[in-house]
Amino acid sequence: MSNKRRRSGKKRNYDIDKKKAWKKLKRKPVIHCKQMNDVWDKKKTVQQNLRDMGLAFDTNKAVKIPRPSPAIISEVPINLIPTEDLKLPKVRESMEVEAALGEKEKRFLVSSEDVIFCTHMMDKYRENYKAMARDSKNQYQLTPKQIRDKIRSFKRSKTQYQQYLDNKNCKEDPVEVMES
C-alpha cells in the first residue's frame, strides 16, 4: 500500500486550460482610459508606463501623509512630477482637462407602466407610502419601501418627472383662476 502523504500531493485540474491561462496572464492589462491606452508601451512595466505619463503607481509614495493627526490630511501638498521631466506629458494634461469637464450626465428613464403607477400614487397619496401599499392599483403587492424606491427612481428621471410636474401645474392653474 502507498503512503497517504504521497497520495495527497497536487492533483491535475482538467477544467483549467493551462496554456490559455498563461496567455491571459501575459496579456496587456485592460485600460479603459483612451489617453493611456494610446500611449501604453508593452515592453515596459506598469510602474514605468505610469511614471512616464506623470501618474502615480503608489499613491502612498506620491502623497506622503504624516501619521500623528488626521486634521493635517487636507493641508498636505501633492507632489506632482514636473512636466519637463515627463516623457509623455500630453497624457496627464488631457486627463486633467477631461476631469475638469466633469462626468457626463446619465439619462435615467423609467418604464411607462412605472410612470403611470408612480403618478397615480403621488397624486392620490403624496408621500404616504403605507397607504400606497394598500391601494388596489398596487397589483404587484409592493412594500412601502419598494414603492418609495420606485418613486425615487421616477423623480431621478428628469425628463419624465418634469413632464409630470408640468402636467400637474397645468391642471392646477385653471382651478386657481376659477376661484378668484
For each residue, the residues with C-beta under 8 A, 3 or more apart:
1:
2: 6 7
3: 6 7
4: 7 8
5: 8
6: 2 3 9
7: 2 3 4
8: 4 5
9: 6
10:
11:
12:
13: 16
14:
15:
16: 13 21
17: 20 21
18: 21 22
19: 22 23
20: 17 23 24
21: 16 17 18 24 25
22: 18 19 25 26
23: 19 20 26 27
24: 20 21 27
25: 21 22
26: 22 23
27: 23 24
28: 31 40 42
29: 46
30:
31: 28 36 37 40
32: 37
33: 36 37 95
34: 37 38
35: 38 39 90 91 94 95 98
36: 31 33 39 40 49 53 91 95
37: 31 32 33 34 40
38: 34 35
39: 35 36 49 52 53 88 90 91
40: 28 31 36 37 49
41: 44 48 49 52
42: 28
43:
44: 41 48 49 52
45: 48 49
46: 29 49 50 57
47: 50 51 57
48: 41 44 45 51 52
49: 36 39 40 41 44 45 46 52 53
50: 46 47 53 55 56 57
51: 47 48 54 55 57 81
52: 39 41 44 48 49 86 87 88
53: 36 39 49 50 86 88 91 92
54: 51 80 81 83 86 88 89 91 92
55: 50 51 91 92 95
56: 50 59 61 62 63
57: 46 47 50 51 61
58: 61 62
59: 56 62 63
60: 63 64
61: 56 57 58 64
62: 56 58 59 78 79
63: 56 59 60 76 78 79
64: 60 61 76 79
65: 72 73 76
66: 69 72 76
67:
68: 72
69: 66 72
70: 73
71: 74
72: 65 66 68 69 75 76
73: 65 70 76
74: 71
75: 72
76: 63 64 65 66 72 73
77:
78: 62 63
79: 62 63 64
80: 54
81: 51 54 85 86
82: 85 86
83: 54 86 89 92 93
84:
85: 81 82
86: 52 53 54 81 82 83 89 92
87: 52
88: 39 52 53 54 91 92
89: 54 83 86 92 93
90: 35 39 93 94
91: 35 36 39 53 54 55 88 94 95
92: 53 54 55 83 86 88 89 95 96
93: 83 89 90 96 97
94: 35 90 91 97 98
95: 33 35 36 55 91 92 98 99
96: 92 93 99 100
97: 93 94 100 101
98: 35 94 95 101
99: 95 96 102
100: 96 97
101: 97 98
102: 99
103:
104:
105:
106:
107: 159
108: 153 156 157 158
109: 157 159 160
110: 114 115 118 150 153 154 157 160
111: 114 115
112: 115 116
113: 116 117
114: 110 111 117 118 150 153 154
115: 110 111 112 118 119 154 160 164
116: 112 113 119 120
117: 113 114 120 121 137 150
118: 110 114 115 121 122 150 151 154
119: 115 116 122 123 164
120: 116 117 123 124 137
121: 117 118 124 125 132 135 137 138 147 151
122: 118 119 125 126 151 164
123: 119 120 168
124: 120 121 132 135
125: 121 122 128 129 131 132 135
126: 122
127:
128: 125 131 132
129: 125 132 133 144 145 147 148 151
130: 133 134 144
131: 125 128 134 135
132: 121 124 125 128 129 135 138 144 147
133: 129 130 138 141 142 143 144 147
134: 130 131 138
135: 121 124 125 131 132 138
136:
137: 117 120 121
138: 121 132 133 134 135 141 142 147
139:
140:
141: 133 138
142: 133 138 146 147 150
143: 133 146 147
144: 129 130 132 133 147 148
145: 129 148 149
146: 142 143 149 150
147: 121 129 132 133 138 142 143 144 150 151
148: 129 144 145 151 152
149: 145 146 152 153
150: 110 114 117 118 142 146 147 153 154
151: 118 121 122 129 147 148 154 155
152: 148 149 155 156
153: 108 110 114 149 150 156 157
154: 110 114 115 118 150 151 157 160 161 164
155: 151 152 161
156: 108 152 153 161
157: 108 109 110 153 154 160 161
158: 108 161 162
159: 107 109 162 163
160: 109 110 115 154 157 163 164
161: 154 155 156 157 158 164 165
162: 158 159 165 166
163: 159 160 166 167
164: 115 119 122 154 160 161 167 168
165: 161 162 168 169
166: 162 163 169 170
167: 163 164 170 171
168: 123 164 165 171 172
169: 165 166 172 173
170: 166 167 173 174
171: 167 168 174 175
172: 168 169 175 176
173: 169 170 176 177
174: 170 171 177 178
175: 171 172 178 179
176: 172 173 179 180
177: 173 174 180
178: 174 175
179: 175 176
180: 176 177
